[in-house]
Amino acid sequence: MGNRGWKGLNAIWPSLLLVIILFAVWQLSVDGGLVPEWQLPSPTTIVNEMVEVWPRLMDNSSATIELALIGFVGGALAGFILAAILHLIPLIRKAVYPLLVVSQNVPVIAIGPILTIWLGYGILPKLILVWIVCFFPVSVAILNGFKDTDPTLRNYMQMIGADKWRLFIRLELPNAVTHLFSGLKIAASYSVLSAVVAEWLGADKGLGHYMILSSKGYEPARVFAAVFLIVLLSLALFGLVALIERLVIRWRPVRGAGRT
Amino acid sequence: MTALELKDIHKVFDSGRKNILNGLSLTVAESEFVSIIGPSGSGKTTLFQLIGGLEKPTAGEVWIGGQHTTGSRGHISYMPQQASLMPWRSVSANIELALEIAGVERKTASRQAKEWLDRIGLLEYADEYPHVLSGGMQQRVSFLRALLSPQPLMLLDEPFGALDALTRQQMQQWLMAIWEQNRRSVLLVTHSIEEALLLSDRIIVLSSAPAVILKEIAVPFERPRSAQLWREPLFNELKQSIHELLH
């Protein structure tokens, strides 16, 4: 582990320790009979159960991953395109932006059954659901990024004669990239969550489907196993986006390294 | 050919309530270095926006390089007070961007950027991001970017205003040396009387708003000028007379 790795460990050890303590308390209270095992299985029971049903979990995970990934990429892409259009054409922005914000008050879970009526039980209605969820944080983040352009840089570009398109391509767009990634990170977490919700509403595979099945069959350990996996998936996708961000944005100064 | 000609410029804001410029006329000849000096709020920013084409005058005309350019952009190169380098572009790519917008071919732009970075001793930073440079070095890059742009007029907007006194002096010497070897037409806005005297061929003293020209002073010192110009009695006489005009 390099210097950076130790620094990272240094920053996260308090929360890591807290997680370990919480799991220990959980394990001990189940072992000590404080909570009945049929209500809350202990962490070791859950891990044992995970190992036992591993192949089925993996089958269902891959369906959920597929749904989340395609939804995430599609939603992010649509969010980006919409943001660019809204930014470049003020009239459309004025018309659409308020509706966009209001639309976020429609609970996604309420749209689900309607999508199912219209489109059946295939992958399409679920994809649309994930897509709707992912696209909003991305488009809002980029729109803010476009707006947040440094006025002195904007003034400079205008003074030397940059037209609207050059201003967009050379200044506003690269400036929005940091914002884009904060939107993408939110969308990454949402995508797994909404994929599971979509599977609850009607699916024949996926972790959401497996949760419903296990719940009906009264297998709390399996439900928890699915929850564990969902959390892991969410973290993995988030981490992937953060990694790409680090590779793409390399111009940011390392704190304290710049000269004055 | 004159680099810049302002003909009787009027600028009024807020439907007549704020009179910023009132019949301003001035010229910058080819290869001439002209400074504008005036109290804060004398409309220097507005004046630059008019010359850059970001604003339109209420009345009057702007001519750049013999072309009528009132309200149209892209006829000047520009060095603002903040270096305004794009943080996501390397030092060299920042220079290239300015040239690209001015219509210079990419290959030529890249070659010129490298060549000049070498000449001012910053070649080793060509591929670094601007944040590794000191404030003074960033302003050197910003000046280079304006110098290399092919437009007929350079606008320098208080280019050293954000630097500390010592760096500021070094930058003035540096800019003077480069400019004396590569004479472009320059219009400089500054708050510093010494800076104006050291660098310019001519100084235009503006009143506070609505701005009118109080006085035009031809600076009599020969070029190349010495860094020790401030020792001369004439330098101090001129400095004092400008000071009195402004207060």
Interface residues (C-beta under 8 A of the other chain):
Chain A: T152 L153 N155 Y156 M157 Q158 M159 I160 G161 A162 D163 R166 R170 L171 P174 N175 V177 I249 R250 W251 R252 P253 A257 G258 R259 T260
Chain B: F48 Q49 G52 G53 L54 R73 G74 H75 I76 S77 Y78 P80 Q82 S84 M86 P87 W88 R89 L97 A98 I101 A102 Y129 H131 V132 L133 S134 G135 S149 Q151 L155
